[in-house]
């Protein structure tokens, strides 16, 4: 499994552009998740839409795909909230699965953070198949701690992940400001196109700089420093009980969430470690018999 990360660099007028991004982000969020498609055929975007477009175009180019192919779709969601629960999941078309038992998956998941906090995204190198075969005990685990305009990409359609309260902060501190994106080869029935109109919003302060040509260059992506690897030589993940094997991804997510693995990892990452690194990989290695 690859967890890749970049710093998004604003190429000009960085402070003002960031303020515009944050203001639009907060305007479309009222302590809830907002789901929407990006309209890839528009010629002008808000700066927030432009960021989404540039992120998508960056990954389409990286993967050798044509973003102008009408068979592709960019799903987005935003939220700012305190990470009070612990819920692992994979990204799927849930309504379609619940209704027709058909499993449709995006081909890439990305997260972009809009603040610096201590509540990370945990990504388990665990698939449904590994879980059902009881082959997941020593899989690697990644922790991505949010940093302003840090961008992360991974296979959220395959590996279980979720936001966690790693250091046990109390509510009211360390709310997560997140832009999530899934890239699809099919539309989702329950998602509509983004239609936020700044001219109908009297609270927005930057109307004169709001719309911009989709091809104008504002953002660039700089590969983040190497992930810090922490090695452990014991099995942290406990074995499954007999009869606990699952083949339904909803049930697997529930079982994994109940195990709360991050509590067993808690002493491995210190708050002081976040000064130099924001992404960590816990690598499991076999026990070594020192008497050999």
C-alpha positions as CSV (number, residue, x, y, z in Angstrom):
1,X,0.0,0.0,0.0
2,X,1.2,3.5,-0.9
3,X,0.2,6.6,1.1
4,X,1.5,9.6,-0.8
5,X,1.5,13.1,0.4
6,X,2.3,16.6,-1.0
7,X,2.3,20.2,0.2
8,X,0.0,22.4,-1.8
9,X,1.8,25.6,-2.6
10,X,-0.1,28.8,-3.5
11,X,2.0,30.4,-6.2
12,X,1.0,34.1,-5.8
13,X,-0.7,36.3,-3.2
14,X,-0.7,33.3,-0.8
15,X,-2.2,35.0,2.3
16,X,-5.2,36.5,0.5
17,X,-5.8,33.4,-1.6
18,X,-5.8,31.2,1.5
19,X,-8.2,33.5,3.2
20,X,-10.6,33.2,0.3
21,X,-10.3,29.4,0.3
22,X,-11.0,29.2,4.1
23,X,-13.9,31.7,3.8
24,X,-15.7,29.7,1.1
25,X,-14.9,26.4,2.9
26,X,-16.6,27.8,6.1
27,X,-19.5,29.2,4.1
28,X,-20.5,25.8,2.7
29,X,-20.0,24.1,6.0
30,X,-22.2,24.5,9.1
31,X,-20.8,21.7,11.2
32,X,-21.9,19.1,8.7
33,X,-20.7,17.2,5.7
34,X,-21.5,18.6,2.2
35,X,-21.2,16.2,-0.8
36,X,-21.0,17.4,-4.3
37,X,-19.6,16.8,-7.8
38,X,-17.1,19.2,-9.4
39,X,-18.4,20.4,-12.8
40,X,-15.5,19.6,-15.0
41,X,-17.0,21.3,-18.1
42,X,-17.1,24.8,-16.5
43,X,-14.6,27.4,-17.9
44,X,-14.4,29.5,-14.7
45,X,-14.2,28.4,-11.1
46,X,-14.3,29.9,-7.7
47,X,-10.9,29.6,-6.1
48,X,-12.2,26.8,-3.9
49,X,-13.4,25.0,-7.1
50,X,-10.1,25.8,-8.7
51,X,-8.2,24.0,-5.9
52,X,-10.4,21.0,-6.4
53,X,-9.9,21.0,-10.1
54,X,-6.1,21.4,-9.8
55,X,-6.0,18.5,-7.3
56,X,-8.0,16.3,-9.7
57,X,-6.0,17.3,-12.7
58,X,-2.7,16.6,-10.9
59,X,-3.8,13.0,-10.1
60,X,-5.3,12.4,-13.5
61,X,-2.0,13.5,-15.1
62,X,0.0,11.4,-12.6
63,X,-2.1,8.3,-13.4
64,X,-1.9,8.9,-17.2
65,X,-5.7,9.7,-17.5
66,X,-7.5,12.4,-19.3
67,X,-9.6,14.6,-17.0
68,X,-11.6,15.8,-20.1
69,X,-12.9,12.3,-20.6
70,X,-16.6,12.6,-19.8
71,X,-16.5,9.1,-18.2
72,X,-14.8,10.5,-15.1
73,X,-16.3,12.2,-12.1
74,X,-14.8,14.1,-9.1
75,X,-16.8,13.6,-5.9
76,X,-16.0,15.9,-3.0
77,X,-17.1,16.4,0.6
78,X,-16.1,18.9,3.3
79,X,-16.5,19.0,7.0
80,X,-15.1,20.7,10.1
81,X,-15.8,18.9,13.3
82,X,-14.2,17.4,16.4
83,X,-13.1,13.8,16.0
84,X,-15.1,12.3,18.9
85,X,-15.7,8.9,17.5
86,X,-13.7,6.1,16.0
87,X,-15.1,4.7,12.7
88,X,-13.0,2.9,10.1
89,X,-14.4,2.4,6.6
90,X,-13.6,2.0,2.9
91,X,-15.0,4.3,0.3
92,X,-17.9,2.8,-1.7
93,X,-21.2,3.8,-3.2
94,X,-23.1,2.9,-0.1
95,X,-26.7,3.6,-1.2
96,X,-26.2,1.4,-4.3
97,X,-24.7,-1.4,-2.2
98,X,-27.4,-1.2,0.4
99,X,-30.2,-1.2,-2.2
100,X,-28.9,-3.6,-4.9
101,X,-25.9,-5.3,-3.3
102,X,-23.7,-4.0,-6.1
103,X,-20.3,-2.8,-5.1
104,X,-19.0,0.3,-6.9
105,X,-15.7,1.8,-5.8
106,X,-13.7,5.0,-6.6
107,X,-10.2,4.5,-8.0
108,X,-8.5,7.0,-5.8
109,X,-9.2,8.8,-2.5
110,X,-7.6,12.1,-1.4
111,X,-7.7,14.3,1.6
112,X,-6.6,17.9,1.9
113,X,-6.2,19.5,5.3
114,X,-7.0,23.1,6.2
115,X,-5.5,23.4,9.6
116,X,-2.7,22.0,11.8
117,X,-4.1,19.7,14.5
118,X,-3.2,16.5,16.4
119,X,-6.0,14.2,15.3
120,X,-4.8,12.1,12.4
121,X,-6.2,10.0,9.7
122,X,-5.4,6.3,10.4
123,X,-5.0,4.1,7.3
124,X,-4.7,0.4,7.9
125,X,-2.9,-1.8,5.4
126,X,-5.9,-4.1,5.8
127,X,-8.3,-5.2,3.1
128,X,-11.6,-7.1,3.4
129,X,-10.0,-10.2,2.0
130,X,-7.1,-10.1,4.5
131,X,-9.6,-9.6,7.3
132,X,-11.8,-12.5,6.2
133,X,-8.8,-14.8,6.0
134,X,-7.4,-13.7,9.3
135,X,-4.2,-12.5,7.7
136,X,-4.0,-8.9,9.0
137,X,-2.3,-9.1,12.3
138,X,1.1,-7.7,11.2
139,X,0.0,-5.3,8.5
140,X,1.5,-1.8,8.4
141,X,-0.5,1.2,9.7
142,X,-0.2,4.8,8.6
143,X,-1.0,7.9,10.6
144,X,-1.4,11.2,8.7
145,X,-1.5,14.2,11.0
146,X,-3.2,17.3,9.4
147,X,-1.1,20.3,8.4
148,X,-2.4,23.3,6.5
149,X,-2.7,22.5,2.8
150,X,-1.1,19.0,3.3
151,X,-2.6,16.7,0.6
152,X,-2.7,12.9,0.9
153,X,-3.7,10.2,-1.6
154,X,-4.3,6.5,-1.1
155,X,-6.6,3.6,-2.2
156,X,-9.5,4.4,0.0
157,X,-11.6,1.9,-2.0
158,X,-9.4,-1.0,-0.6
159,X,-7.8,-0.1,2.7
160,X,-9.7,0.7,5.9
161,X,-9.2,4.3,7.2
162,X,-10.8,6.9,9.4
163,X,-10.1,9.9,11.6
164,X,-9.1,9.3,15.2
165,X,-8.6,11.2,18.4
166,X,-5.0,10.0,18.9
167,X,-4.0,12.0,21.9
168,X,-7.3,11.9,23.7
169,X,-8.1,15.6,23.3
170,X,-11.4,17.0,24.8
171,X,-14.1,18.3,22.6
172,X,-13.8,21.9,21.5
173,X,-10.1,21.5,20.7
174,X,-8.5,20.3,17.4
175,X,-11.5,20.4,15.1
176,X,-10.6,18.9,11.7
177,X,-11.0,21.0,8.6
178,X,-11.0,18.6,5.7
179,X,-11.6,18.5,1.9
180,X,-12.1,14.9,0.8
181,X,-12.2,13.7,-2.8
182,X,-13.0,10.5,-4.6
183,X,-12.3,9.9,-8.3
184,X,-14.8,7.8,-10.0
185,X,-15.6,6.2,-13.4
186,X,-19.4,6.5,-12.7
187,X,-21.7,9.1,-11.1
188,X,-23.3,8.8,-7.7
189,X,-27.1,9.1,-7.7
190,X,-27.2,11.0,-4.4
191,X,-24.6,13.6,-5.2
192,X,-25.3,16.9,-7.0
193,X,-23.0,19.4,-8.8
194,X,-21.4,22.1,-6.7
195,X,-23.5,25.3,-7.2
196,X,-22.4,27.7,-4.6
197,X,-23.0,31.2,-6.0
198,X,-20.9,33.9,-4.3
199,X,-23.0,36.7,-5.7
200,X,-26.0,35.4,-3.8
201,X,-24.0,35.3,-0.6
202,X,-23.9,38.7,1.2
203,X,-21.5,37.5,3.8
204,X,-18.6,36.9,1.4
205,X,-15.9,39.6,1.5
206,X,-13.9,38.8,-1.6
207,X,-16.4,38.9,-4.5
208,X,-14.1,40.8,-6.8
209,X,-11.5,38.0,-6.8
210,X,-13.9,35.0,-6.7
211,X,-14.1,33.6,-10.3
212,X,-11.0,32.5,-12.2
213,X,-10.2,30.8,-15.5
214,X,-9.9,27.0,-14.9
215,X,-6.5,26.9,-16.7
216,X,-4.9,29.7,-14.8
217,X,-2.0,28.4,-12.7
218,X,-2.5,29.1,-9.0
219,X,-1.5,25.9,-7.1
220,X,1.5,23.6,-7.3
221,X,2.3,20.3,-5.6
222,X,5.5,19.6,-3.7
223,X,6.3,16.1,-2.6
224,X,6.4,15.9,1.2
225,X,9.4,14.6,3.1
226,X,9.9,10.9,3.5
227,X,7.5,9.1,5.8
228,X,8.9,8.4,9.2
229,X,8.9,4.6,9.8
230,X,8.6,3.2,13.4
231,X,9.4,-0.5,13.7
232,X,7.8,-2.8,16.2
233,X,8.8,-6.4,16.7
234,X,5.7,-7.8,18.3
235,X,2.1,-8.4,17.2
236,X,-0.1,-5.5,18.2
237,X,-3.2,-6.5,16.4
238,X,-5.0,-9.3,18.3
239,X,-6.1,-12.5,16.6
240,X,-9.7,-13.0,15.6
241,X,-11.9,-15.3,17.5
242,X,-13.2,-18.4,15.8
243,X,-16.2,-17.7,13.7
244,X,-15.5,-14.0,13.5
245,X,-14.5,-14.0,9.9
246,X,-16.5,-11.6,7.8
247,X,-17.1,-11.1,4.1
248,X,-19.2,-7.9,4.2
249,X,-17.2,-4.6,4.2
250,X,-19.7,-2.9,6.6
251,X,-19.3,-5.7,9.1
252,X,-15.5,-5.7,8.7
253,X,-15.5,-1.9,9.3
254,X,-17.5,-2.3,12.5
255,X,-15.3,-5.1,13.8
256,X,-12.1,-3.1,13.0
257,X,-13.5,0.0,14.6
258,X,-14.3,-1.8,17.8
259,X,-10.7,-3.0,18.2
260,X,-9.5,0.6,18.5
261,X,-5.9,-0.3,17.4
262,X,-4.7,3.3,17.9
263,X,-4.8,2.8,21.7
264,X,-2.1,0.1,21.3
265,X,0.0,2.4,19.2
266,X,-0.4,5.4,21.4
267,X,3.1,5.4,23.0
268,X,4.8,5.0,19.6
269,X,4.2,8.6,18.5
270,X,4.8,11.6,20.7
271,X,3.4,15.1,20.3
272,X,7.0,16.3,20.0
273,X,7.5,14.1,16.9
274,X,5.0,16.2,15.0
275,X,7.4,19.1,14.9
276,X,9.5,17.4,12.2
277,X,7.1,14.8,10.7
278,X,3.4,14.6,10.1
279,X,3.1,11.1,8.5
280,X,4.1,8.0,10.2
281,X,4.3,4.3,9.3
282,X,4.1,1.6,11.9
283,X,5.9,-1.4,10.4
284,X,5.6,-4.8,12.1
285,X,8.5,-7.1,12.1
286,X,8.7,-10.8,13.2
287,X,9.9,-11.5,16.7
288,X,13.6,-12.4,16.8
289,X,14.8,-15.2,19.1
290,X,18.0,-13.8,20.7
291,X,19.1,-17.3,21.7
292,X,19.5,-18.4,18.1
